[in-house]
Amino acid sequence: MPHLALNGGEKICNLEWPAWPIWDDRESNGLLSVLKSGEWWYGKNVKDFEGKFAEFQNAKYGITTSSGTAGLEVALLALGVGAGDEVIVPPYTFMATASAVLRVNAVPVFADIQAHSLCIDPNDVERKITDKTKAIIPVHLAGYVADMDRLNKIGKEHGLFLIEDACHSWGSQWKGKGTGALGSCGVFSFQASKNLNCAEGGIILTNNEELADLCRSYTNCGRGKDKPWYEHYVLGGNLRLTEFQAALLLAQFTRLEEQTLRRQTNAEILNAGLRDVPGVVVIENDTRMTRRAYHFYPFRIDSKALGVSRERFIEAVEAEGVPAGVGYDRPLYKNPLFERKGDGPEHCPISCPFYGRKIDYTKTSCPVCEQVIAETVWIFHNVLLADETAMHSIVSAIRKVCENAGELL
Ligand SMILES: *Cc1c(COP(=O)(O)O)cnc(C)c1O
């Protein structure tokens, strides 16, 4: 008799998992009130949200953007990172972390990640610094805060900007301080899949007033603060949010703290339950994180010990009624964008004549990242909003698959 649901055995969970996004009258009322006011454009709600979110993350200034991607580009522009500069980024992230660097004509240089945090490895960052390095973009992957103590120290020693890609870390804290303004500045995303969502949107946080004003200018057509409307100072874009999006964000924001804590508590139940399951490796939290967001709950499997591929493992877990996925399926440098071979701009993402060097991404190797990518399983953030009993059934499902992995051969 097979045990695994994939083979016709009895399924562990028959739960309806919480859907995403979550919304109620708060969203409808907010949207309708903007509609009826006739004031749809970049006004009171945007300002209100910028202030509230910045305060929540312990930052002085918040500048909303049309997306997290746009926010990263603006942060680089405002810090003066540009043609010929190198920026150190991790390869285990969404493309925007590296493409934003390319979009300002700078050169992404990949540093490996740590297996225990899934975030950028400060030791490898140090090895990748050259005379061209201008900035580091750590990604707080799945809400796990990169080692900001080490990174800030390295940044200070070498005169580098630290831009946090905080696009997974709404609510995460490092030693009691929110992410986003732990370095030079940080960027969050409010795209539809994110834990705080208005379909598309983003925000840059910083404690530096001058930088904040410059970011505002870049997102608002290069206008100056308190300057004539048709006077333009920098090569900006139109990257503003609308009042409708801000109304959605204000409504979603009322649930953020409670949802963040719920996911954190549930993730701790998963950690406690999975820690002693043979074949599973739990990602243990750094105690310097005083609060942690979960954009997803990642864990690793030892596919050698279990004798099954991660893909097969996920199939079996899903058959037990637990939604799980692969997530980022390759290091960024294994994307066709970076793998183009040969000479000439059509073969290379770097078309900057100021760089004066050649970079061949097909030679990039981040072995820890490659290993992690082959073994990591993601459980998405909406699943972590279910109740405690549901968390115990996730543990049972994963334990069952591990104990019966022989059935998957
Ligand atoms: C979502 C995301 C972004 C980009 O945000 P958008 O709002 O989708 O442009 C950047 N970095 C990471 C790590 C992300 O997950």
The ligand as a Gaussian input file, in Angstrom:
#p B3LYP/6-31G(d) Opt

LIG

0 1
 C        9.544000      42.380000      -6.569000
 C       10.988000      42.623000      -6.450000
 C       11.621000      43.717000      -7.051000
 C       10.958000      44.647000      -8.001000
 O        9.768000      45.134000      -7.627000
 P        8.624000      45.512000      -8.711000
 O        7.730000      46.353000      -7.885000
 O        8.009000      44.239000      -9.164000
 O        9.279000      46.277000      -9.804000
 C       12.973000      43.914000      -6.801000
 N       13.673000      43.067000      -6.047000
 C       13.100000      41.977000      -5.477000
 C       13.958000      41.094000      -4.632000
 C       11.754000      41.721000      -5.687000
 O       11.213000      40.612000      -5.163000

